[in-house]
Amino acid sequence: MRKMKSAAGLLLAGLLLWGCGEKDADIGDEMTVEAAEAVTSELEVQKDGSIVETLVEDFGKDYYTEDTLKNMILAEVAEFNVSHGEAEVSVGKLEQKNGEVTLQMIYPSAEIYSAYNTDEYNSKSLFCGTVAEADSAGFPLDVILQDAKGEKTIGREELLGLGEQHILISENPMLVKVAGKIQYVSSNVHVSGRSEARLSGEEGAGDKYYIVYK
């Protein structure tokens, strides 16, 4: 079976596979691939550092009820929280309507978000903190960033000089909203508003996405 890059997306697609039953494994595999391609992701960084992720999956048939979905997801979240020292991941919203499933996940930090969404097949590593903290943590900062208007570029030394400004570093394409004004982004990030940007999923876009904001 082709694996998805998004572990959170894999949760929804896995529910599709579960709903089909073992006897329809081949059909389930195909559905999982299609679901992987249909999942859209929006991530919002709150002022307190918590992360709200909203996933929307488009599909045409009802293979399971909303209660079944909720029970399965809540069970997985509870298991994760216990195994990670009461991490306090929670489900903000889960709706199945008009051929779509909308799932909202709330994480207390980018670190917990990364832990929840990373396994042996998938990595959704996410960092949110100051530039100085990213440097101390060993994240690669030898990058060329451009300002939000695309008029100016900076390199590593200028970036390190912004030590107390915030930086988001992601490995996955998505729509991102940050708690501040976007200052600089990597070339694979398209600024769409004061605090909003889309991390491009285009081929050759690069393996990491950077947003500097204050």
C-alpha positions as CSV (number, residue, x, y, z in Angstrom):
1,M,0.0,0.0,0.0
2,R,1.3,3.5,-0.8
3,K,2.0,5.4,2.3
4,M,0.8,8.9,2.9
5,K,3.2,11.7,3.9
6,S,0.8,13.1,6.4
7,A,0.2,11.1,9.5
8,A,-2.8,13.1,10.5
9,G,-4.2,12.5,6.9
10,L,-3.4,8.9,7.4
11,L,-5.7,8.8,10.3
12,L,-8.7,9.8,8.1
13,A,-7.6,7.6,5.2
14,G,-7.1,4.7,7.6
15,L,-10.6,5.1,8.8
16,L,-11.7,4.7,5.2
17,L,-9.7,1.5,5.0
18,W,-11.1,0.2,8.3
19,G,-14.6,0.9,7.2
20,C,-14.2,-1.3,4.1
21,G,-13.2,-4.4,6.1
22,E,-10.4,-6.8,5.5
23,K,-12.2,-8.7,2.7
24,D,-12.0,-5.5,0.6
25,A,-8.3,-4.8,1.3
26,D,-7.4,-4.0,-2.4
27,I,-10.3,-1.6,-2.6
28,G,-9.3,-0.1,0.7
29,D,-5.7,0.4,-0.5
30,E,-7.0,2.3,-3.6
31,M,-9.3,4.4,-1.4
32,T,-6.4,5.2,1.0
33,V,-4.3,6.6,-1.9
34,E,-7.2,8.6,-3.2
35,A,-7.9,9.9,0.3
36,A,-4.3,10.9,0.7
37,E,-4.5,13.1,-2.3
38,A,-7.9,14.6,-1.2
39,V,-6.9,15.7,2.3
40,T,-6.4,19.4,2.7
41,S,-4.7,20.8,5.8
42,E,-4.8,24.1,7.6
43,L,-2.6,24.9,10.6
44,E,-2.9,27.9,12.9
45,V,-0.3,28.8,15.5
46,Q,-1.8,30.5,18.5
47,K,-0.2,33.2,20.6
48,D,0.4,30.7,23.5
49,G,2.3,28.3,21.1
50,S,-0.5,25.8,20.8
51,I,-1.3,24.4,17.4
52,V,-4.8,24.1,15.8
53,E,-4.9,21.8,12.7
54,T,-7.9,21.5,10.6
55,L,-8.1,18.6,8.1
56,V,-10.8,18.3,5.4
57,E,-11.2,15.1,3.4
58,D,-13.5,14.9,0.4
59,F,-15.1,11.6,-0.4
60,G,-18.4,10.5,-1.8
61,K,-19.7,7.6,0.3
62,D,-20.7,7.1,3.9
63,Y,-18.7,4.1,5.0
64,Y,-19.0,4.9,8.7
65,T,-21.0,7.1,11.1
66,E,-19.8,10.3,12.8
67,D,-20.0,8.5,16.2
68,T,-17.8,5.7,14.9
69,L,-15.2,8.3,13.7
70,K,-15.3,10.2,16.9
71,N,-14.9,7.2,19.1
72,M,-11.9,5.9,17.1
73,I,-10.1,9.2,17.0
74,L,-10.8,9.9,20.7
75,A,-9.4,6.5,21.6
76,E,-6.2,7.2,19.6
77,V,-5.8,10.6,21.2
78,A,-6.3,9.2,24.7
79,E,-3.7,6.5,24.1
80,F,-1.2,9.1,22.8
81,N,-1.8,11.4,25.8
82,V,-1.2,8.6,28.3
83,S,1.9,7.4,26.5
84,H,3.4,10.9,26.3
85,G,2.8,12.0,29.9
86,E,-0.6,13.5,29.6
87,A,0.3,15.5,26.5
88,E,-3.2,17.1,26.3
89,V,-3.9,16.6,22.6
90,S,-7.6,17.1,22.0
91,V,-10.2,17.0,19.2
92,G,-11.8,20.4,18.7
93,K,-14.3,19.4,16.0
94,L,-15.3,16.4,14.0
95,E,-18.0,16.6,11.4
96,Q,-19.2,14.5,8.5
97,K,-21.4,16.5,6.1
98,N,-22.1,16.7,2.4
99,G,-19.5,14.2,1.4
100,E,-16.7,15.7,3.6
101,V,-15.1,14.9,6.9
102,T,-13.7,17.9,8.8
103,L,-11.4,17.1,11.7
104,Q,-9.9,19.7,14.0
105,M,-7.0,18.7,16.2
106,I,-5.5,20.8,19.0
107,Y,-2.0,20.4,20.2
108,P,-0.4,22.2,23.2
109,S,2.9,22.8,21.3
110,A,4.7,22.2,18.0
111,E,6.8,19.5,19.7
112,I,3.7,17.5,20.6
113,Y,2.2,18.1,17.2
114,S,5.4,16.6,15.7
115,A,5.3,13.6,18.0
116,Y,1.7,12.9,17.3
117,N,2.1,13.1,13.5
118,T,5.3,11.2,13.0
119,D,5.9,7.5,12.8
120,E,8.1,5.1,10.8
121,Y,6.4,6.0,7.5
122,N,5.6,9.7,8.0
123,S,7.2,12.8,9.3
124,K,5.4,16.0,10.1
125,S,8.1,17.7,12.0
126,L,7.2,21.2,13.0
127,F,9.1,23.9,14.9
128,C,7.6,27.1,16.3
129,G,9.8,29.3,18.5
130,T,12.3,32.1,18.2
131,V,15.1,32.2,15.6
132,A,17.6,31.8,18.5
133,E,15.8,28.8,19.8
134,A,15.7,27.2,16.4
135,D,19.5,27.8,16.0
136,S,20.1,26.3,19.5
137,A,18.0,23.2,18.6
138,G,20.1,22.6,15.5
139,F,17.6,23.4,12.8
140,P,19.3,24.3,9.5
141,L,19.3,28.1,9.1
142,D,21.7,28.4,6.3
143,V,18.9,29.4,3.9
144,I,18.0,32.3,1.7
145,L,14.7,34.0,2.7
146,Q,12.8,36.7,1.0
147,D,10.6,39.4,2.5
148,A,6.8,39.1,2.4
149,K,6.7,41.4,-0.7
150,G,9.5,39.5,-2.5
151,E,11.6,42.6,-2.7
152,K,14.5,41.7,-0.4
153,T,16.5,38.6,0.6
154,I,18.4,37.7,3.7
155,G,20.9,34.9,4.5
156,R,22.0,33.0,7.6
157,E,23.7,36.0,9.3
158,E,20.8,38.3,8.8
159,L,18.4,35.6,10.0
160,L,20.4,35.0,13.2
161,G,20.3,38.7,13.8
162,L,16.5,38.4,14.1
163,G,17.1,36.1,17.2
164,E,13.9,37.1,19.1
165,Q,11.5,37.0,16.2
166,H,9.5,33.9,15.7
167,I,10.1,31.3,13.1
168,L,8.0,28.4,11.8
169,I,9.8,25.5,10.2
170,S,7.7,22.7,8.6
171,E,8.3,19.6,6.5
172,N,4.9,19.5,4.9
173,P,2.8,21.6,2.6
174,M,-0.3,23.2,4.1
175,L,-2.0,26.5,4.6
176,V,-0.5,28.3,7.7
177,K,-1.8,31.1,9.9
178,V,0.6,32.6,12.4
179,A,0.1,34.8,15.5
180,G,1.9,37.9,14.0
181,K,3.0,39.6,10.9
182,I,5.0,37.6,8.4
183,Q,8.4,39.1,7.7
184,Y,10.4,36.6,5.6
185,V,9.7,33.2,4.0
186,S,11.5,30.6,2.0
187,S,11.0,30.5,-1.8
188,N,8.6,27.6,-1.5
189,V,6.2,29.6,0.7
190,H,3.6,31.9,-0.9
191,V,2.4,34.8,1.3
192,S,-1.4,35.3,1.0
193,G,-2.1,37.7,3.8
194,R,-0.5,39.6,6.8
195,S,-0.4,36.4,8.8
196,E,-1.3,33.7,6.3
197,A,0.8,31.8,3.8
198,R,0.6,28.6,1.8
199,L,3.4,26.1,1.9
200,S,3.8,24.9,-1.7
201,G,3.4,21.2,-2.5
202,E,4.8,21.6,-5.9
203,E,7.6,19.3,-7.1
204,G,11.0,20.7,-6.3
205,A,9.6,23.0,-3.7
206,G,12.2,21.8,-1.1
207,D,12.1,19.6,2.0
208,K,11.6,22.4,4.5
209,Y,9.4,25.5,4.7
210,Y,10.4,28.7,6.7
211,I,8.2,31.5,7.9
212,V,9.7,34.3,10.1
213,Y,7.1,36.5,11.8
214,K,6.8,39.0,14.7
